[in-house]
């Protein structure tokens, strides 16, 4: 059975960390540079092979979110100060342990 996750609260904990409180009470922390480097969009990941097109060195350590938008009831779109704004981060993917730095 697939679990449904929703966000209760999201905030910028500090310059490099986003915090999310999920509907089930779990609190997660995310390094914003890591989120940018793991962007799942078609410009960053080959849709056919799943191979990452964006290398970590292409993302500066100074990258920060400038806007966070809801995508329906299943994901967040994060706009970054490097101009990148096409990544859609599903709640399911954000709940994976490798994404969470709590």
PEBELTA-V779236 format. One record per residue. N is the residue number from 0. OMEGA is omega in degrees with one decimal (999 if undefined). Layout:
n=N omega=OMEGA
n=N omega=OMEGA
This chain:
n=0 omega=-179.6
n=1 omega=178.2
n=2 omega=176.6
n=3 omega=178.6
n=4 omega=172.2
n=5 omega=-178.0
n=6 omega=175.3
n=7 omega=-176.4
n=8 omega=174.3
n=9 omega=-179.0
n=10 omega=176.1
n=11 omega=-177.8
n=12 omega=175.4
n=13 omega=-174.2
n=14 omega=-174.9
n=15 omega=-175.7
n=16 omega=171.6
n=17 omega=174.7
n=18 omega=175.5
n=19 omega=167.5
n=20 omega=-178.3
n=21 omega=-177.5
n=22 omega=178.4
n=23 omega=176.6
n=24 omega=178.0
n=25 omega=174.9
n=26 omega=-178.8
n=27 omega=176.4
n=28 omega=-176.1
n=29 omega=173.6
n=30 omega=-173.8
n=31 omega=177.2
n=32 omega=177.4
n=33 omega=178.6
n=34 omega=179.5
n=35 omega=-179.4
n=36 omega=179.1
n=37 omega=-179.6
n=38 omega=-177.6
n=39 omega=-174.3
n=40 omega=-177.7
n=41 omega=177.2
n=42 omega=-176.7
n=43 omega=-178.6
n=44 omega=176.6
n=45 omega=-175.9
n=46 omega=-177.6
n=47 omega=-174.4
n=48 omega=-175.4
n=49 omega=-179.2
n=50 omega=178.8
n=51 omega=179.0
n=52 omega=-179.6
n=53 omega=175.9
n=54 omega=-178.3
n=55 omega=-178.2
n=56 omega=178.3
n=57 omega=-178.6
n=58 omega=-179.8
n=59 omega=177.8
n=60 omega=-179.3
n=61 omega=-179.2
n=62 omega=-178.8
n=63 omega=174.9
n=64 omega=175.0
n=65 omega=176.8
n=66 omega=175.8
n=67 omega=-175.1
n=68 omega=175.9
n=69 omega=173.3
n=70 omega=-175.9
n=71 omega=179.4
n=72 omega=-172.7
n=73 omega=-172.9
n=74 omega=173.2
n=75 omega=170.6
n=76 omega=-179.1
n=77 omega=174.5
n=78 omega=-176.8
n=79 omega=-178.4
n=80 omega=174.2
n=81 omega=177.9
n=82 omega=-178.5
n=83 omega=-177.5
n=84 omega=-176.3
n=85 omega=-178.3
n=86 omega=175.1
n=87 omega=-176.7
n=88 omega=-179.0
n=89 omega=177.2
n=90 omega=179.2
n=91 omega=-179.8
n=92 omega=179.2
n=93 omega=179.4
n=94 omega=179.8
n=95 omega=-177.6
n=96 omega=-178.2
n=97 omega=177.5
n=98 omega=-173.5
n=99 omega=179.5
n=100 omega=179.6
n=101 omega=999
